[in-house]
């Protein structure tokens, strides 16, 4: 009681080894890590999110990646649509028969195409029409050798030089795509994803789809979309049986280049898919490609009711 304990330390006394001599001299672990990072040599590794997409490709103007951007095919088609409307207005020409059915009674007309289950025939027509406008209203003829049909022909038959000088019409493109989809038993959803990959390729690789490369670009997009989207993917050798004169090695090489040009970005967000579907519907309306309308039957009404209740 009343005793005090004091400790006298010399100001010149040296601290014990391994111990800091004051609060300010205490080593901060975070500071040590930062200093080590600054001094240690080594490769500058990027985060995966930083190297996944270049800055210019990650911009909001790329429709195949961002749902807010306008699709390229719809923009390219507007030029022709405006010219047709202007010509019809000047010449007082009727735009044609009504593409929609109207009823004054209680009958409900529905088409069998929805965003989750599009109609195959109508979707292929719209997708090939989008490809047609891509070719017709292209900016230039930029291409790559791997897609050039002159260097990598799809048929052994000799093709005239005029074939590559003229743009294919819509029917020609439709027959080519329909043949592949029918033989491979692909779905309408696969056709929409094909168009997404096609526009993504044109944007990423900075090329144009033209008479000399459109078949191989479309084939590569279908090949990739069928493997990514469909549960039962079609093998490359199966396409060689459809296109008799193409080799498996050529298909494999084209697929590899396609993936590299896409930077292996095969993701299609649901919002992007939905945007392409509805833009294809708008393209159909602008070009009088009506979807087949049928009266709502009792059986289909019951199916719709079951889906709604689920």
ABEGO torsion letter per residue (X at the ends): XGBBBBBBBBAABBBBBGBBAEAAABBBAAAAAAAAAAABBEBBBBBAAAAABBAAAABAABAAABAABBBAAAAAAAAAAAAAAAAAAAAGBBAEBBABBBBABABBBBBABBAABBBAAAAAAAAAAAAAAAAAABABABBBAAABAAABBABABBBBAAAAABBBBAAAAAAAAAAAAAAAGBBAAAAAAAAAAAAAAAAAAGBBBBAAAAAAAAAAAAAAAAAAABABBBBAAAAAAABAABBAAAAAAAAAAAAAAAGGBABBBAAAAAAAAAAAAAAAAAAGBBBBBBBBBAAAAAAAAAAAAX
